[in-house]
């Protein structure tokens, strides 16, 4: 009986790793597609992409996000707050500052690390600066997820996209 439960547990773990790899792979594909989306929008076309979510609460809060910039690829200058996205580890909300039509700063107004758990704080301490840097570099919410920080990624990109949608 113990061997049976060990087998079932092993299958579950392998399945979870495979599913995480699948989502990581699809995010890489969407990042490549996001570049095409910006180019096609500058030619007058409009497209949108769905953002996967690890929780139903997050997907209900923001069911899809659009990859949008103004016709010249720039945003309106100002400071914009994204929506609060509920994740299984807590709420995430970001604020973006646009200067010269580009993302100049992103800050977390709410973060999953506020749950007081040291593991969440450790993950966010490593992931947040990378996500902020990538958003500035990409000048969009189309960034790559960091393995182990998927929940933070989902909340961050959804909130960031909501803020950038206001800046169009």
C-alpha angles and dihedrals in degrees: 000000000000090000090053092053091045089053093048091048091049092051090050092051093048089048092051092050090049092049092049089050090050092053091046090051093048090050090055089051091050091050090056090045089048090063089053090047093057091048093049092047091055086058091054101265122124126211138165137203130205117238115221117230131201093214134047091227091059093046091050091049093051112012095179140357131211125225101225140160131162118274091270094048095254136111130224112266116253143079119288131185119214125220120276109258118203115219131175090260096046143287124318125198129164137192121212128202117207119200125171089001092298135096104267099170141004123193133182114241091178126016138183088239089072089080087086094237113134093219092057090047091050093049094046093046088060101035104041098064090048093049091048092049093048093049090052092048094046092039087219144065091261098107135137122264121240115231109251094022099071096125091052089046093053094049093042097050094044093050092042092051090050089053093047091049087062091053095058 
